Amino acid sequence: ADTSRIVFPRSLNKLSSRQLETLEQQFLDDPLAIFDVDMLFTRFITQIMRDEFQVKPKMVFGYSLGETSMM
């Protein structure tokens, strides 16, 4: 939930450049948020490759974060 507010800020008014910079810095200072977003984009890419391009791998290989992502 906290990551969502940083990555997708909500406001009734347009955020200023300064406010966006502050949110970006909060994101960069939060390794858990970066991990969450990494996993989210990995899931999106996997879903696109599997569903849209019909790629069906017989095996996968991952290293470091890739090991977690491929699960």
N, C-alpha and C positions, 0 to 999 in steps of 0.2 A: 504494500500500500504506500509506504514512504517513497519507494523508487518510482512508483507511478506519478506521484506529485512532482517529483524532480524532472522526470523525462517528459511528462505531458502536463505542464503547468496549466492550471485553470484560473481564469480571472475574468471579471466582468469588463475590465478595461485592457487595452493592449499593453503588454509588459514592455517596459523600457529596456534599452540595451543594457543598462546597469543591472536591472533585475534579472535579465537573462544570463548575464555574466556571473552573477551571484549563484544562480541555480546551477550553471555549468560547473562552477568551482565546487559547490556542494557535492555534485555528482562525482567529480574527479577525486574528491577527498574521501569517498565512500566505496571501499573495495567490494563490499557486499552488493551495492547497487550496480556496480560495473559487472559483477558476476551474473546478477539477475538478468541484466540486459543482454549479456553475451549468450546466456542460455535461451532467452526469448528469441533472439535473431537466429540462433542455430536451429531452433524448432521451426521457425518460419521458412528458412532455406530448405530444410529437410522436407517439409510439407510441400513446398513448391516443386522441388525436384521429383518427389514421389508421385504427387497427384497431377501436376501439370505436364511434366516431361516423361512420366511413366517409367522412371528409373527405379529398378528393383534390385538393389545390391544383394549378392549372395553372402558377402561378409563385409565387415567394416574394420577400420584401423584408426586408432586415435592415439594421440600423444599429449600428455599434460592435460590441459582443459578439454582437449578432444576426446579423451577417455570418458570423461563425465558427460560431455555433450552427446556422444554417440549412443549412450544408454537411453 
